[in-house]
C-alpha cells in the first residue's frame, strides 16, 4: 500500500520560500505527496522574482496564490515544514515538524535569491528521499 504524504510548507508571506518548496515537492514528489503552502501573514501575491526563478528551473508557479493557514484543507498533516517565520510560525497539528532556517530571499540579489531556491530544492529532495525510504520499509 502506498501512502500519499501530506506536506505543508509555511513561511511568513507565502510568496517566496514556501511557494517554491510546495512546487518542488509536487514536481519531484509526484504521486508520493500532496503538497501545500501557506503564510502566517500572507502577502496576497507571489513574488514575480520567485515566479521567474522557478521558471528558470522549468517549474511554473505563476498560477499559485498566496494563502493564509485558514484557507488550507483540514488534513492530518504528515509533515509541517516552517521556513524562517520564527515567533510567527503557527501551531498546526502535524505528525512531524521541521524548521528550515532559510533567509527570506525577497530583497536578495538574483544570484543569492537562486541560492536560496536551490537550497530549498535540496532540502525538499532530502525529505522526499526519507519518505521514499519509509515507503520501502512498509
N, C-alpha and C positions, 0 to 999 in steps of 0.2 A: 504494500500500500504506500502510495506516495503522498506525503503531506505537503500542502501548499502553505508555506510560511507567510505569515502576515507581518510585514515590516513597516515601521513608522519612523520617519526621519523628521526631526524637529529642530528648527533654529528660530531666531527672533522674528525676522520679517517674512520668511518663506519666499524669498525672492532670488536667492543665490545657492547657498550650500545645500540646504535640504532638498531643493528642487533638482539640483544636479545629482545628489545621492539617489533620489527616487528614480530619476531617469536611468542612471547607471544600473540600479538594481533591476529595473524592468528589462533593460537592454541585455544585460549579461545573465540575469536570473531566469528568464524565460518562464516556463511552467512551474518552476520551483517556488516562486514567490509571488505575492501580491504586495506591491509597494505603494506607499502613500507618503505624503509630506504635509506639514502644516507649520504655522508660526505662532509663537506666543503673543506677538503683536504684528500680525501680517500687514505688509505694505499695500496690498491690493493689486500689485502687478509684479511681473517677473522682470528682473533687471535685463535690459537689452544686451548688456555685456555677457550675462550668463547664457542667453539665447545664442549669441554669436560664438562664445567659447565652446558650447556644446555642439554647435553646428560644425565647428572645425573637426570634431570627432565623429561626425556623421549622425548625430542624435538631435532630433527636432523637439525642442520644448516650447516652441512658440505658441502652442495651444494650451499650455499649462496655465493655471491661475493661482495666485497667492491666496491661501485659505487659512482660516482660523481652526483651532482644535475642535470647536463646536460644529464644524462642517464635516467632520470625519464620520465614517460609519461606526456603529457601536460594535467593535470587534474585541475579541480576546486576543490582544496583540502578542505575537511570539517574541518580537524584538522591538524595542524603542531605542533609537539612537538620537541622542541630543548632540547638538553641534555648536558649542560655544555660547549657549544662552545663559549660562551662569545662574544667578538667582531667579531669572525669569523662566527657567525651564519648568514645565508643568509636571504635575504628579499625575501620571496616567498609568493605569494598571497594565503591566506587561510581564510576561514570564522571564524575560531577560532585558537588561538595560546596559547600555554603554554610553559614555560621554566621549565624543571625539573632539578634543580641543583643537579647533581649526579657526584661523583668523577669518573674519568677515572680509571677503575679497572685494567688496563693493567699491572701495576707493583705491585699490591697489593698481599699479601699472599692469599693462596687458600680460607681460611675461610672468609676473608674480600671481596675477589672477589665475592664469593657466596652471601654475604650480599647485595652487590650492585645488583646482579642478582635478588635476592628476592625482593628488594625494587622496581626494575623496574617492576617485575610481579605485585606487589601490586598496583602500580600506573596504570598499564595497566588495571587491573581488575576494579579499581575505575572508570577509563574513560569509559570502556565498560558498567558498571552499569549505568552511566549517559546517555550513548547513548541508552541503552535499555529503560530507563525511558522516554526519549524523544520520542522513537518509540511508547510507550504506550499512550502518550498524543496526538499523531496524529490522 
